[in-house]
Amino acid sequence: MPERLAEMLLDLWTPLIILWITLPPCIYMAPMNQSQVLMSGSPLELNSLGEEQRILNRSKRGWVWNQMFVLEEFSGPEPILVGRLHTDLDPGSKKIKYILSGDGAGTIFQINDVTGDIHAIKRLDREEKAEYTLTAQAVDWETSKPLEPPSEFIIKVQDINDNAPEFLNGPYHATVPEMSILGTSVTNVTATDADDPVYGNSAKLVYSILEGQPYFSIEPETAIIKTALPNMDREAKEEYLVVIQAKDMGGHSGGLSGTTTLTVTLTDVNDNPPKFAQSLYHFSVPEDVVLGTAIGRVKANDQDIGENAQSSYDIIDGDGTALFEITSDAQAQDGIIRLRKPLDFETKKSYTLKVEAANVHIDPRFSGRGPFKDTATVKIVVEDADEPPVFSSPTYLLEVHENAALNSVIGQVTARDPDITSSPIRFSIDRHTDLERQFNINADDGKITLATPLDRELSVWHNITIIATEISHSNC
């Protein structure tokens, strides 16, 4: 408590000393214990007030304008003496009455109408009201007639350090690119202090970091937060919590402090290449698959996010570059292998492709961490499909005499099973094309015979359709 009282007294005396230096030479000041006097009269009257009082005086009659000071938040058993009003018309005979009006007169400030002493009867808060403008007047005690014109003066509430700094906009959020260099600016924060910024150090703030080191630093006076480590990697840690303190009294011991939090998120840059999940992929596809069908997907993973993780896929080598293509799926970030041309199991049973994934958006600042691409091998196996028989010729032309004998062989068709299993084939005539049943066919060897007599004068041409059907071995 003695130290705190000393600080309060020092706070009180500082503005009084400044006032003494700036007053005109005609005004005299003497030490006083937390009170001020407004009066007019001769210098001889000053001595009667004692060494413990401060008197503001001028030689002519009338009031001396001045400021009085009262310490905020002062509370004691008795009202605090703020100052004294006095006029040279007062001979001490108690015929003068002092009247006080204006801000807080009677409710906050009370005057002794005989002595002119002004007391503060309530606890004051500078942050609520910093000064009060009042008017003093001396009147005749009996008639209440003014003896002099009224005089206006100000009572200023003197600040003490009773408010801690506050971060009004916290908690804060900021971003900074990963891999930033040392000292990259992240953001700045601001605290406010309701104490007097002009008087003393009550509102002089110094900033520091309580949590968040060694990753970030803060400028003590400007509160600019910067990176304290270079090349912080988002893929290792994306978010940091920083606790910031603002302390008044210039950061000295005994000052009040306030804290806030800052969440710093590292934003992504393209500092990682794509990488295939596996070096070898296996796919199989039926030989009769429809063109454009997706055969399989390959994916290169990228630790980056967003556009920094986008990759394009290409087939750069292999024996199936003409038969297959690969497209990039931007949503799934993978490559889709599709069939471009028909496959034939009997011609080629497998293919090998070399595919590449390459980042679309390259950041030249990190080119040394590349190359930003990767390759993988894709093996595609063609599966045999149960294909229909194939005739040796798409059309057959048979010539026969109109007087040919019944059941005579007039021609033959042949067909084969293109599958590797080579199943047996059965032949038949599509009777929709031979409604009069003039022809028959041997189901096993495809020989066509005459079933009814022919008449050239009735019909020169006969178009019939032959069907070749594959018979499974289980049905043979």
C-alpha positions in Angstrom: 0.0 0.0 0.0 2.8 2.6 0.7 4.1 2.0 -2.8 0.7 2.4 -4.3 0.1 5.6 -2.3 3.4 7.0 -3.5 2.4 6.3 -7.1 -0.9 8.1 -6.6 0.7 11.1 -5.1 3.3 11.2 -7.9 0.4 11.0 -10.4 -1.2 14.0 -8.7 1.9 16.2 -8.5 3.0 15.7 -12.1 0.3 17.9 -13.8 0.6 20.5 -11.0 4.3 20.9 -11.6 3.6 21.3 -15.3 1.0 24.0 -14.6 3.4 25.9 -12.5 5.9 26.1 -15.3 3.3 27.3 -17.8 1.5 29.9 -15.7 2.2 33.6 -16.2 4.7 35.3 -13.8 1.9 37.1 -12.0 0.6 33.8 -10.5 2.3 32.4 -7.4 2.2 28.7 -6.4 2.9 27.2 -3.0 2.9 23.5 -2.0 -0.4 22.1 -1.0 -1.7 18.7 0.1 -4.2 17.5 -2.6 -6.1 20.8 -2.8 -6.0 24.0 -4.8 -7.2 27.5 -4.0 -8.8 30.0 -6.4 -8.7 33.5 -5.0 -7.8 37.2 -5.6 -5.9 39.5 -3.2 -2.5 40.7 -2.2 0.5 38.4 -1.8 0.4 39.1 2.0 -2.8 37.1 2.3 -1.0 34.0 0.9 1.0 33.4 4.1 -2.1 33.0 6.2 -3.0 29.8 4.4 0.1 27.9 5.5 2.8 26.0 3.7 0.7 22.9 3.1 -1.7 24.8 0.8 -1.3 25.8 -2.8 -2.7 29.3 -3.7 -3.3 30.6 -7.2 -3.5 34.4 -7.0 -3.5 37.6 -9.0 -3.2 41.1 -7.8 -6.4 42.5 -9.2 -9.9 41.8 -7.8 -11.9 39.0 -9.2 -11.6 35.3 -9.7 -8.5 33.5 -11.0 -9.3 30.9 -13.6 -7.6 27.6 -13.0 -8.0 23.8 -13.1 -8.4 21.7 -10.1 -7.5 18.0 -9.9 -9.0 15.1 -8.1 -7.7 11.5 -8.1 -10.1 9.0 -9.5 -11.3 5.9 -7.6 -10.2 7.6 -4.4 -12.3 6.3 -1.5 -11.8 7.1 2.2 -13.7 7.6 5.4 -14.1 11.4 4.6 -14.9 13.4 1.5 -11.7 14.3 -0.3 -10.7 18.0 -0.4 -10.4 19.1 -4.0 -9.6 22.8 -3.6 -10.7 26.1 -2.1 -12.4 29.2 -3.5 -11.5 32.6 -2.1 -12.1 36.3 -3.0 -10.2 39.4 -1.8 -13.6 40.8 -0.8 -13.7 38.2 2.0 -12.1 39.8 5.2 -12.9 36.7 7.2 -16.0 38.2 8.8 -18.3 35.5 7.4 -20.2 38.0 5.4 -19.3 36.3 2.2 -21.2 33.2 0.9 -19.7 30.9 -1.7 -22.0 29.3 -4.2 -21.1 26.4 -6.6 -23.1 25.4 -9.7 -22.5 23.4 -12.8 -21.5 19.7 -13.5 -22.0 17.7 -10.4 -22.5 20.6 -8.1 -24.3 19.4 -5.0 -24.3 15.7 -6.1 -20.6 15.0 -6.7 -18.9 18.2 -5.5 -19.9 20.0 -2.3 -18.8 23.5 -1.3 -18.5 24.9 2.2 -20.3 28.2 1.7 -18.3 29.9 4.4 -14.7 28.7 3.8 -15.0 28.0 0.0 -13.6 24.5 0.5 -14.7 22.1 -2.3 -15.0 18.4 -1.5 -15.7 15.4 -3.7 -18.4 13.4 -1.9 -18.5 10.5 -4.4 -16.0 8.1 -5.9 -15.1 9.3 -9.4 -14.2 7.4 -12.5 -12.2 9.2 -15.2 -13.3 6.7 -17.8 -16.9 7.7 -17.2 -16.2 11.5 -17.1 -12.8 13.0 -17.3 -13.6 16.6 -16.3 -16.3 18.8 -14.8 -17.0 22.4 -15.6 -18.3 24.4 -12.6 -19.1 28.0 -11.9 -18.2 29.8 -8.6 -19.7 33.0 -7.2 -19.3 35.0 -4.1 -22.6 36.6 -2.8 -23.5 38.7 0.2 -24.5 36.4 3.1 -27.5 38.4 4.1 -28.9 39.7 0.7 -27.5 36.9 -1.6 -26.5 39.7 -4.0 -23.5 38.9 -6.2 -20.4 40.6 -5.1 -18.4 39.7 -8.2 -19.3 38.2 -11.6 -19.3 34.4 -11.6 -16.1 32.6 -12.6 -15.9 29.3 -14.4 -13.3 26.7 -13.7 -12.6 23.0 -14.4 -12.1 20.0 -12.1 -10.2 17.3 -13.9 -10.3 13.7 -12.7 -6.8 12.5 -12.6 -6.1 9.1 -14.0 -4.8 6.0 -12.2 -4.1 2.7 -13.7 -7.4 1.0 -13.0 -8.2 -0.5 -16.4 -6.6 -3.5 -18.0 -5.9 -3.7 -21.7 -8.7 -5.3 -23.8 -8.6 -7.0 -27.2 -12.0 -5.9 -28.5 -11.9 -7.8 -31.8 -10.5 -11.1 -30.5 -10.2 -14.0 -30.8 -8.3 -13.5 -34.1 -7.8 -15.7 -37.1 -5.1 -15.3 -39.8 -3.5 -17.3 -42.6 0.0 -17.4 -43.9 1.4 -19.5 -46.8 3.4 -22.6 -45.7 7.1 -22.6 -46.5 7.2 -18.8 -45.9 10.6 -17.2 -45.2 11.6 -16.0 -41.7 9.9 -12.8 -40.7 6.9 -13.0 -43.0 4.1 -10.8 -41.7 1.0 -12.7 -40.6 -1.3 -10.1 -39.1 -1.5 -7.5 -36.4 -3.7 -7.2 -33.4 -4.8 -4.2 -31.3 -5.7 -3.8 -27.7 -7.3 -0.8 -26.1 -6.8 0.7 -22.6 -9.5 2.9 -21.1 -6.9 4.8 -19.0 -5.6 8.2 -20.0 -3.2 7.8 -23.0 -1.7 11.3 -22.4 -1.0 11.1 -18.7 1.7 8.7 -17.5 2.1 5.1 -18.8 -1.2 3.8 -17.7 -2.3 3.3 -21.4 1.2 2.6 -22.8 1.0 -1.0 -24.1 3.6 -3.6 -24.7 2.8 -6.8 -26.5 4.3 -10.2 -26.0 3.6 -13.9 -26.9 2.7 -16.2 -24.1 2.1 -19.3 -26.3 3.1 -19.9 -29.9 6.8 -19.8 -29.8 9.2 -20.6 -31.4 6.9 -20.5 -34.5 5.8 -16.8 -34.2 7.1 -13.5 -32.9 5.4 -10.2 -32.2 6.6 -6.6 -32.4 6.3 -5.2 -28.8 4.9 -1.8 -29.8 3.1 -2.4 -33.1 1.7 -5.9 -32.3 2.7 -7.1 -35.8 2.9 -10.9 -35.7 5.5 -12.5 -37.9 6.9 -16.0 -38.6 9.8 -16.9 -36.4 10.7 -20.1 -38.2 11.3 -20.5 -41.9 9.6 -23.2 -44.1 6.8 -24.3 -41.8 5.2 -27.3 -43.5 1.4 -27.5 -43.7 1.5 -31.2 -44.3 3.3 -31.6 -40.9 1.1 -29.2 -39.0 -1.6 -27.0 -40.4 -2.9 -24.9 -37.5 -1.2 -23.0 -34.6 -2.7 -21.4 -31.5 -0.9 -18.2 -30.4 -1.7 -16.5 -27.0 -0.9 -12.8 -27.1 -0.6 -10.5 -24.1 -0.9 -6.7 -23.9 0.5 -5.1 -20.7 0.2 -1.5 -19.8 2.7 0.7 -17.8 5.1 0.1 -20.7 5.3 -3.6 -19.8 6.8 -2.9 -16.4 6.1 -4.8 -13.2 2.8 -3.8 -11.6 1.1 -3.1 -14.9 -2.2 -4.6 -15.8 -2.5 -7.1 -18.7 -5.1 -8.7 -21.0 -4.8 -11.6 -23.4 -6.3 -12.9 -26.6 -5.8 -15.8 -28.9 -4.8 -15.9 -32.5 -5.4 -19.0 -34.6 -2.9 -19.1 -37.5 -3.6 -21.5 -40.4 -1.0 -22.4 -42.9 -2.3 -22.2 -46.5 -1.2 -24.7 -49.0 1.4 -24.2 -51.7 2.5 -26.8 -54.3 5.5 -28.2 -52.6 4.8 -31.9 -53.0 4.8 -34.0 -56.2 2.1 -36.6 -57.0 2.9 -40.2 -56.1 1.2 -43.3 -57.4 -0.2 -45.5 -54.7 1.4 -48.5 -56.4 4.0 -49.0 -59.1 2.1 -51.7 -61.0 -1.6 -52.0 -61.8 -3.4 -55.1 -63.2 -6.7 -54.9 -65.1 -8.6 -57.4 -67.2 -11.1 -56.7 -70.0 -13.3 -59.0 -72.2 -12.4 -58.8 -75.8 -15.9 -57.9 -76.8 -16.2 -54.8 -74.5 -17.8 -51.8 -76.0 -15.5 -49.0 -77.2 -15.2 -46.2 -74.7 -15.8 -48.5 -71.7 -13.7 -47.7 -68.6 -11.3 -50.5 -68.0 -9.7 -49.3 -64.8 -8.6 -46.3 -62.7 -5.1 -45.3 -61.5 -4.5 -42.7 -58.8 -1.5 -40.6 -57.8 -1.8 -39.2 -54.3 -0.7 -35.6 -53.6 -0.2 -34.3 -50.0 -1.2 -30.8 -51.3 -4.8 -29.7 -51.5 -7.0 -27.9 -54.0 -5.6 -26.9 -57.3 -2.1 -27.7 -56.0 -3.1 -31.4 -55.9 -4.5 -31.5 -59.4 -2.7 -33.9 -61.8 -3.2 -34.7 -65.4 -2.7 -38.3 -66.6 -1.1 -39.5 -69.9 0.0 -42.8 -71.5 3.6 -42.2 -72.4 4.7 -45.6 -73.5 3.7 -49.3 -74.1 2.4 -51.7 -76.7 -1.2 -50.6 -76.4 -1.0 -46.8 -76.9 -3.2 -47.1 -80.0 -5.9 -49.2 -78.4 -6.2 -47.4 -75.0 -6.5 -43.8 -73.8 -6.5 -42.2 -70.3 -8.5 -39.3 -69.1 -8.3 -37.2 -65.9 -11.2 -37.1 -63.4 -10.8 -33.7 -61.8 -13.3 -34.6 -59.1 -11.7 -37.9 -58.0 -8.2 -36.8 -59.0 -7.5 -40.1 -60.7 -6.9 -41.3 -64.3 -9.5 -43.4 -66.2 -8.2 -45.9 -68.8 -10.7 -46.5 -71.6 -10.8 -48.7 -74.7 -10.3 -46.8 -78.0 -10.2 -49.7 -80.5 -11.6 -53.3 -80.6 -9.7 -56.1 -78.9 -9.2 -59.6 -80.2 -8.2 -62.3 -77.7 -7.1 -64.6 -80.4 -4.7 -61.9 -81.8 -3.2 -60.5 -78.6 -3.9 -61.6 -75.1 -2.3 -58.8 -73.0 -0.9 -55.2 -73.2 1.5 -53.2 -71.1 1.2 -49.4 -70.7 3.3 -46.8 -68.9 1.2 -44.0 -67.4 2.3 -40.7 -66.0 0.7 -38.3 -63.5 2.0 -34.7 -63.5 0.9 -31.7 -61.5 -1.1 -29.1 -63.5 -0.1 -26.0 -61.4 3.7 -25.8 -60.8 5.1 -23.2 -58.4 8.5 -22.2 -59.8 9.6 -21.3 -56.2 9.7 -25.0 -55.4 10.9 -26.4 -58.7 13.9 -27.8 -56.9 11.7 -30.1 -54.9 10.5 -31.8 -58.1 10.0 -33.3 -60.6 6.3 -32.9 -59.9 5.3 -36.1 -61.7 5.4 -39.8 -61.3 5.0 -43.0 -63.4 3.4 -46.4 -63.0 3.0 -49.6 -65.1 -0.4 -50.9 -66.2 -0.8 -54.5 -67.4 -4.1 -55.2 -69.2 -5.2 -58.9 -69.8 -7.7 -59.5 -72.6 -10.3 -62.2 -71.7 -11.7 -64.5 -74.3 -15.4 -63.9 -75.1 -17.8 -66.5 -76.5 -17.9 -65.2 -80.0 -20.5 -66.4 -82.6 -19.3 -68.6 -85.5 -17.9 -66.9 -88.5 -18.8 -68.0 -92.1 -15.9 -68.4 -94.5 -17.7 -65.9 -96.8 -20.4 -63.4 -96.0 -22.4 -64.4 -99.2 -22.5 -67.6 -101.3 -23.6 -67.8 -105.0 -24.9 -71.2 -106.0 -26.0 -72.2 -109.6 -28.3 -75.1 -110.1 -30.2 -76.5 -113.2 -33.9 -76.3 -113.0 -34.1 -80.0 -113.7 -31.7 -81.0 -110.9 -32.7 -84.2 -109.1 -34.4 -84.0 -105.7 -32.1 -84.4 -102.7 -29.1 -83.6 -104.9 -26.3 -81.4 -103.3 -26.4 -78.0 -104.9 -23.7 -76.3 -102.7 -22.1 -76.1 -99.3 -21.4 -73.4 -96.6 -18.6 -73.5 -94.0 -18.2 -71.7 -90.7 -15.7 -71.8 -87.8 -15.8 -70.9 -84.1 -13.3 -68.1 -83.6 -12.9 -68.9 -79.9 -9.9 -70.8 -78.8 -12.1 -73.6 -77.6 -13.4 -74.2 -81.2 -16.9 -75.6 -80.3 -18.9 -77.7 -82.9 -21.2 -75.8 -85.2 -24.7 -76.6 -86.4 -26.3 -75.2 -89.6 -29.9 -74.4 -90.3 -32.0 -72.5 -92.8 -34.0 -69.5 -91.7 -37.4 -70.7 -92.9 -38.7 -67.1 -93.1 -36.5 -66.9 -96.2 -37.6 -70.3 -97.6 -41.3 -70.4 -97.0 -41.9 -73.1 -99.7 -39.2 -75.3 -98.2 -37.5 -75.8 -101.5 -34.1 -76.4 -99.8 -32.6 -78.4 -97.0 -29.2 -78.2 -95.3 -27.1 -80.8 -93.5 -26.8 -79.6 -89.9 -23.3 -81.0 -89.5 -21.4 -80.2 -92.7 -23.5 -77.4 -94.2 -24.3 -79.1 -97.5 -27.4 -77.7 -99.2 -29.8 -80.1 -101.0 -32.8 -79.6 -103.3 -36.1 -80.5 -101.5 -38.7 -79.6 -104.3 -38.4 -79.3 -108.1 -37.3 -75.9 -109.4 -39.0 -74.0 -112.3 -36.9 -71.2 -113.8 -39.9 -69.7 -115.5 -41.5 -69.1 -112.1 -38.4 -67.9 -110.2 -34.9 -67.2 -111.4 -33.5 -66.4 -108.0 -33.9 -67.8 -104.5 -32.3 -65.9 -101.6 -32.1 -67.9 -98.4 -30.4 -67.2 -95.1 -28.2 -69.9 -93.4 -27.7 -69.8 -89.7 -24.6 -71.2 -88.0 -25.0 -72.0 -84.3 -22.2 -72.8 -81.8 -22.9 -75.9 -79.8 -21.3 -76.1 -76.4 -19.3 -79.2 -75.6 -21.7 -80.1 -72.8 -24.5 -80.4 -75.3 -22.6 -82.4 -77.8 
